[in-house]
């Protein structure tokens, strides 16, 4: 009985912590559609390093890494450009995901056909690309990213930006 109560309390706290960053879905506009060439241009012209995360609302692993990305953006968003590419999804699903995880501070784009990841050299979701200013790929992480890897790669692209 005690163990079940403790588990329930922990689950309630975890749920509250995850949902506390949410924003009203009405505050999240439809994502602008994109293409591989538009993303390539965004990367090539960026004066900041870029963390580009490929995700989908139906992707369970994407849901587990979303809070880490939100935290990294909160800590480094003035020095690093955070870009999300929603693939193989619906606009409604994308907007709900962004609202639920409070990812409205990122730039997000909609890739209905999932063409961007393959063009960049990745496959599946989630994917996290780390780019130096000007679009040089520094690291590609396939699968769920952990806090340590995310922090190390963000530090690396920030170091490269500082010269």
C-alpha positions as protocol buffer text, in pm:
chain_id: "A"
residue {
  index: 1
  type: UNK
  ca { x: 0 y: 0 z: 0 }
}
residue {
  index: 2
  type: UNK
  ca { x: 279 y: 245 z: 98 }
}
residue {
  index: 3
  type: UNK
  ca { x: 472 y: 161 z: -218 }
}
residue {
  index: 4
  type: UNK
  ca { x: 167 y: 218 z: -439 }
}
residue {
  index: 5
  type: UNK
  ca { x: 101 y: 554 z: -273 }
}
residue {
  index: 6
  type: UNK
  ca { x: 461 y: 660 z: -317 }
}
residue {
  index: 7
  type: UNK
  ca { x: 452 y: 555 z: -683 }
}
residue {
  index: 8
  type: UNK
  ca { x: 132 y: 754 z: -735 }
}
residue {
  index: 9
  type: UNK
  ca { x: 286 y: 1066 z: -575 }
}
residue {
  index: 10
  type: UNK
  ca { x: 601 y: 1035 z: -786 }
}
residue {
  index: 11
  type: UNK
  ca { x: 394 y: 989 z: -1102 }
}
residue {
  index: 12
  type: UNK
  ca { x: 183 y: 1294 z: -1015 }
}
residue {
  index: 13
  type: UNK
  ca { x: 496 y: 1505 z: -955 }
}
residue {
  index: 14
  type: UNK
  ca { x: 652 y: 1388 z: -1280 }
}
residue {
  index: 15
  type: UNK
  ca { x: 335 y: 1467 z: -1471 }
}
residue {
  index: 16
  type: UNK
  ca { x: 315 y: 1811 z: -1316 }
}
residue {
  index: 17
  type: UNK
  ca { x: 681 y: 1880 z: -1394 }
}
residue {
  index: 18
  type: UNK
  ca { x: 640 y: 1777 z: -1756 }
}
residue {
  index: 19
  type: UNK
  ca { x: 321 y: 1970 z: -1811 }
}
residue {
  index: 20
  type: UNK
  ca { x: 428 y: 2285 z: -1629 }
}
residue {
  index: 21
  type: UNK
  ca { x: 617 y: 2403 z: -1935 }
}
residue {
  index: 22
  type: UNK
  ca { x: 316 y: 2368 z: -2162 }
}
residue {
  index: 23
  type: UNK
  ca { x: 167 y: 2663 z: -2345 }
}
residue {
  index: 24
  type: UNK
  ca { x: -186 y: 2713 z: -2477 }
}
residue {
  index: 25
  type: UNK
  ca { x: -223 y: 2549 z: -2816 }
}
residue {
  index: 26
  type: UNK
  ca { x: -386 y: 2868 z: -2943 }
}
residue {
  index: 27
  type: UNK
  ca { x: -46 y: 3037 z: -2899 }
}
residue {
  index: 28
  type: UNK
  ca { x: 116 y: 2792 z: -3142 }
}
residue {
  index: 29
  type: UNK
  ca { x: 69 y: 2881 z: -3509 }
}
residue {
  index: 30
  type: UNK
  ca { x: 83 y: 2634 z: -3796 }
}
residue {
  index: 31
  type: UNK
  ca { x: 441 y: 2547 z: -3883 }
}
residue {
  index: 32
  type: UNK
  ca { x: 572 y: 2691 z: -4210 }
}
residue {
  index: 33
  type: UNK
  ca { x: 637 y: 2421 z: -4469 }
}
residue {
  index: 34
  type: UNK
  ca { x: 998 y: 2362 z: -4565 }
}
residue {
  index: 35
  type: UNK
  ca { x: 1213 y: 2179 z: -4816 }
}
residue {
  index: 36
  type: UNK
  ca { x: 1568 y: 2045 z: -4811 }
}
residue {
  index: 37
  type: UNK
  ca { x: 1691 y: 2349 z: -5008 }
}
residue {
  index: 38
  type: UNK
  ca { x: 1528 y: 2593 z: -4763 }
}
residue {
  index: 39
  type: UNK
  ca { x: 1691 y: 2419 z: -4466 }
}
residue {
  index: 40
  type: UNK
  ca { x: 2026 y: 2406 z: -4645 }
}
residue {
  index: 41
  type: UNK
  ca { x: 2000 y: 2782 z: -4701 }
}
residue {
  index: 42
  type: UNK
  ca { x: 1902 y: 2841 z: -4336 }
}
residue {
  index: 43
  type: UNK
  ca { x: 2210 y: 2648 z: -4222 }
}
residue {
  index: 44
  type: UNK
  ca { x: 2447 y: 2812 z: -4471 }
}
residue {
  index: 45
  type: UNK
  ca { x: 2340 y: 3164 z: -4377 }
}
residue {
  index: 46
  type: UNK
  ca { x: 2318 y: 3116 z: -4001 }
}
residue {
  index: 47
  type: UNK
  ca { x: 2567 y: 3328 z: -3812 }
}
residue {
  index: 48
  type: UNK
  ca { x: 2501 y: 3122 z: -3500 }
}
residue {
  index: 49
  type: UNK
  ca { x: 2564 y: 2752 z: -3445 }
}
residue {
  index: 50
  type: UNK
  ca { x: 2251 y: 2544 z: -3496 }
}
residue {
  index: 51
  type: UNK
  ca { x: 2097 y: 2253 z: -3310 }
}
residue {
  index: 52
  type: UNK
  ca { x: 1853 y: 2100 z: -3558 }
}
residue {
  index: 53
  type: UNK
  ca { x: 1619 y: 1840 z: -3411 }
}
residue {
  index: 54
  type: UNK
  ca { x: 1402 y: 1619 z: -3633 }
}
residue {
  index: 55
  type: UNK
  ca { x: 1089 y: 1502 z: -3453 }
}
residue {
  index: 56
  type: UNK
  ca { x: 728 y: 1393 z: -3492 }
}
residue {
  index: 57
  type: UNK
  ca { x: 435 y: 1414 z: -3252 }
}
residue {
  index: 58
  type: UNK
  ca { x: 368 y: 1041 z: -3281 }
}
residue {
  index: 59
  type: UNK
  ca { x: 731 y: 954 z: -3192 }
}
residue {
  index: 60
  type: UNK
  ca { x: 752 y: 827 z: -2833 }
}
residue {
  index: 61
  type: UNK
  ca { x: 1132 y: 877 z: -2808 }
}
residue {
  index: 62
  type: UNK
  ca { x: 1086 y: 1236 z: -2930 }
}
residue {
  index: 63
  type: UNK
  ca { x: 856 y: 1296 z: -2635 }
}
residue {
  index: 64
  type: UNK
  ca { x: 1123 y: 1181 z: -2389 }
}
residue {
  index: 65
  type: UNK
  ca { x: 1391 y: 1415 z: -2527 }
}
residue {
  index: 66
  type: UNK
  ca { x: 1168 y: 1722 z: -2572 }
}
residue {
  index: 67
  type: UNK
  ca { x: 1215 y: 1847 z: -2212 }
}
residue {
  index: 68
  type: UNK
  ca { x: 1595 y: 1822 z: -2252 }
}
residue {
  index: 69
  type: UNK
  ca { x: 1583 y: 2028 z: -2569 }
}
residue {
  index: 70
  type: UNK
  ca { x: 1359 y: 2285 z: -2402 }
}
residue {
  index: 71
  type: UNK
  ca { x: 1609 y: 2316 z: -2114 }
}
residue {
  index: 72
  type: UNK
  ca { x: 1907 y: 2342 z: -2350 }
}
residue {
  index: 73
  type: UNK
  ca { x: 1727 y: 2617 z: -2541 }
}
residue {
  index: 74
  type: UNK
  ca { x: 1653 y: 2803 z: -2217 }
}
residue {
  index: 75
  type: UNK
  ca { x: 2022 y: 2784 z: -2123 }
}
residue {
  index: 76
  type: UNK
  ca { x: 2184 y: 2852 z: -2462 }
}
residue {
  index: 77
  type: UNK
  ca { x: 1914 y: 2995 z: -2686 }
}
residue {
  index: 78
  type: UNK
  ca { x: 2081 y: 3335 z: -2710 }
}
residue {
  index: 79
  type: UNK
  ca { x: 2406 y: 3180 z: -2838 }
}
residue {
  index: 80
  type: UNK
  ca { x: 2272 y: 2882 z: -3032 }
}
residue {
  index: 81
  type: UNK
  ca { x: 1988 y: 2868 z: -3284 }
}
residue {
  index: 82
  type: UNK
  ca { x: 1746 y: 2584 z: -3207 }
}
residue {
  index: 83
  type: UNK
  ca { x: 1547 y: 2454 z: -3504 }
}
residue {
  index: 84
  type: UNK
  ca { x: 1287 y: 2178 z: -3504 }
}
residue {
  index: 85
  type: UNK
  ca { x: 1176 y: 1992 z: -3816 }
}
residue {
  index: 86
  type: UNK
  ca { x: 847 y: 1806 z: -3776 }
}
residue {
  index: 87
  type: UNK
  ca { x: 829 y: 1518 z: -4025 }
}
residue {
  index: 88
  type: UNK
  ca { x: 560 y: 1281 z: -4151 }
}
residue {
  index: 89
  type: UNK
  ca { x: 301 y: 1442 z: -3927 }
}
residue {
  index: 90
  type: UNK
  ca { x: -5 y: 1666 z: -3923 }
}
residue {
  index: 91
  type: UNK
  ca { x: -13 y: 2036 z: -3840 }
}
residue {
  index: 92
  type: UNK
  ca { x: -250 y: 1964 z: -3552 }
}
residue {
  index: 93
  type: UNK
  ca { x: -20 y: 1698 z: -3410 }
}
residue {
  index: 94
  type: UNK
  ca { x: 278 y: 1931 z: -3446 }
}
residue {
  index: 95
  type: UNK
  ca { x: 104 y: 2220 z: -3272 }
}
residue {
  index: 96
  type: UNK
  ca { x: -13 y: 1994 z: -2987 }
}
residue {
  index: 97
  type: UNK
  ca { x: 340 y: 1859 z: -2937 }
}
residue {
  index: 98
  type: UNK
  ca { x: 495 y: 2208 z: -2929 }
}
residue {
  index: 99
  type: UNK
  ca { x: 226 y: 2329 z: -2688 }
}
residue {
  index: 100
  type: UNK
  ca { x: 253 y: 2027 z: -2458 }
}
residue {
  index: 101
  type: UNK
  ca { x: 631 y: 2053 z: -2421 }
}
residue {
  index: 102
  type: UNK
  ca { x: 662 y: 2432 z: -2427 }
}
residue {
  index: 103
  type: UNK
  ca { x: 883 y: 2431 z: -2734 }
}
residue {
  index: 104
  type: UNK
  ca { x: 737 y: 2753 z: -2870 }
}
residue {
  index: 105
  type: UNK
  ca { x: 1073 y: 2933 z: -2829 }
}
residue {
  index: 106
  type: UNK
  ca { x: 1228 y: 2727 z: -3110 }
}
residue {
  index: 107
  type: UNK
  ca { x: 1202 y: 2785 z: -3481 }
}
residue {
  index: 108
  type: UNK
  ca { x: 992 y: 2500 z: -3619 }
}
residue {
  index: 109
  type: UNK
  ca { x: 928 y: 2388 z: -3974 }
}
residue {
  index: 110
  type: UNK
  ca { x: 692 y: 2133 z: -4124 }
}
residue {
  index: 111
  type: UNK
  ca { x: 822 y: 1862 z: -4357 }
}
residue {
  index: 112
  type: UNK
  ca { x: 511 y: 1661 z: -4443 }
}
residue {
  index: 113
  type: UNK
  ca { x: 700 y: 1420 z: -4671 }
}
residue {
  index: 114
  type: UNK
  ca { x: 1004 y: 1374 z: -4445 }
}
residue {
  index: 115
  type: UNK
  ca { x: 1250 y: 1480 z: -4716 }
}
residue {
  index: 116
  type: UNK
  ca { x: 1478 y: 1701 z: -4502 }
}
residue {
  index: 117
  type: UNK
  ca { x: 1638 y: 1433 z: -4280 }
}
residue {
  index: 118
  type: UNK
  ca { x: 1745 y: 1216 z: -4574 }
}
residue {
  index: 119
  type: UNK
  ca { x: 1889 y: 1519 z: -4752 }
}
residue {
  index: 120
  type: UNK
  ca { x: 2093 y: 1603 z: -4441 }
}
residue {
  index: 121
  type: UNK
  ca { x: 2220 y: 1246 z: -4410 }
}
residue {
  index: 122
  type: UNK
  ca { x: 1993 y: 1109 z: -4139 }
}
residue {
  index: 123
  type: UNK
  ca { x: 1717 y: 856 z: -4114 }
}
residue {
  index: 124
  type: UNK
  ca { x: 1424 y: 813 z: -3878 }
}
residue {
  index: 125
  type: UNK
  ca { x: 1325 y: 1013 z: -3573 }
}
residue {
  index: 126
  type: UNK
  ca { x: 1449 y: 1152 z: -3350 }
}
residue {
  index: 127
  type: UNK
  ca { x: 1764 y: 1295 z: -3504 }
}
residue {
  index: 128
  type: UNK
  ca { x: 1971 y: 1581 z: -3369 }
}
residue {
  index: 129
  type: UNK
  ca { x: 2220 y: 1761 z: -3592 }
}
residue {
  index: 130
  type: UNK
  ca { x: 2479 y: 2004 z: -3459 }
}
residue {
  index: 131
  type: UNK
  ca { x: 2610 y: 2266 z: -3701 }
}
residue {
  index: 132
  type: UNK
  ca { x: 2882 y: 2530 z: -3678 }
}
residue {
  index: 133
  type: UNK
  ca { x: 2794 y: 2879 z: -3801 }
}
residue {
  index: 134
  type: UNK
  ca { x: 2773 y: 2868 z: -4180 }
}
residue {
  index: 135
  type: UNK
  ca { x: 2632 y: 2516 z: -4192 }
}
residue {
  index: 136
  type: UNK
  ca { x: 2924 y: 2279 z: -4136 }
}
residue {
  index: 137
  type: UNK
  ca { x: 2791 y: 1956 z: -3979 }
}
residue {
  index: 138
  type: UNK
  ca { x: 2980 y: 1886 z: -3658 }
}
residue {
  index: 139
  type: UNK
  ca { x: 2784 y: 1593 z: -3520 }
}
residue {
  index: 140
  type: UNK
  ca { x: 2475 y: 1383 z: -3596 }
}
residue {
  index: 141
  type: UNK
  ca { x: 2306 y: 1200 z: -3312 }
}
residue {
  index: 142
  type: UNK
  ca { x: 2056 y: 931 z: -3415 }
}
residue {
  index: 143
  type: UNK
  ca { x: 1792 y: 826 z: -3163 }
}
residue {
  index: 144
  type: UNK
  ca { x: 1704 y: 976 z: -2828 }
}
residue {
  index: 145
  type: UNK
  ca { x: 1965 y: 1221 z: -2711 }
}
residue {
  index: 146
  type: UNK
  ca { x: 2068 y: 1219 z: -2347 }
}
residue {
  index: 147
  type: UNK
  ca { x: 2145 y: 1523 z: -2136 }
}
residue {
  index: 148
  type: UNK
  ca { x: 2522 y: 1467 z: -2136 }
}
residue {
  index: 149
  type: UNK
  ca { x: 2554 y: 1426 z: -2513 }
}
residue {
  index: 150
  type: UNK
  ca { x: 2334 y: 1728 z: -2575 }
}
residue {
  index: 151
  type: UNK
  ca { x: 2539 y: 1944 z: -2337 }
}
residue {
  index: 152
  type: UNK
  ca { x: 2872 y: 1831 z: -2483 }
}
residue {
  index: 153
  type: UNK
  ca { x: 2765 y: 1894 z: -2841 }
}
residue {
  index: 154
  type: UNK
  ca { x: 2611 y: 2233 z: -2763 }
}
residue {
  index: 155
  type: UNK
  ca { x: 2935 y: 2331 z: -2587 }
}
residue {
  index: 156
  type: UNK
  ca { x: 3135 y: 2215 z: -2889 }
}
residue {
  index: 157
  type: UNK
  ca { x: 2939 y: 2419 z: -3144 }
}
residue {
  index: 158
  type: UNK
  ca { x: 2950 y: 2722 z: -2913 }
}
residue {
  index: 159
  type: UNK
  ca { x: 3329 y: 2681 z: -2886 }
}
residue {
  index: 160
  type: UNK
  ca { x: 3359 y: 2666 z: -3265 }
}
residue {
  index: 161
  type: UNK
  ca { x: 3147 y: 2980 z: -3295 }
}
residue {
  index: 162
  type: UNK
  ca { x: 3378 y: 3164 z: -3058 }
}
residue {
  index: 163
  type: UNK
  ca { x: 3671 y: 3076 z: -3282 }
}
